[in-house]
């Protein structure tokens, strides 16, 4: 029996400023390029990514600022597995974005969290082991 591999192809995110969102994600992932875009229902949109994955970014018509609250429903953050969390952190900080939560260095992974211009939080995780039991170890 063949096991199906699952991966997230894209996330669709509404943002206040399309250019600032592009700047944030290209700081994190320099290989991300605009794959396509246009306008629909009076809103600009783009697909930003590489050949395997992308982010569908839609510019909001009504600008809103939200406060993240892990106690209410909704998406709290998106997590990206990366090879070098320090390099990504350096690029994001150099681009002027802020760390959203203290970096967490654990036995088998390093996690770092940053907010984009809209306050959306993104986690970048670097696994320090290829062993799945270690990668999925949680020291409670």
Secondary structure, 3 states (H helix, E strand, C coil): CCCCCCCCCEEEEEECCHHHHHHHHHHHCCCCEEEEEEEECCEEEEEEECCCCEEEEEECCCCCCCCCCCCCCCCCEEEEECCCHHHHHHHHHHCCCEEEEEEEECCCEEEEEEECCCCCEEEEEEECCCCHHHHCCCCC
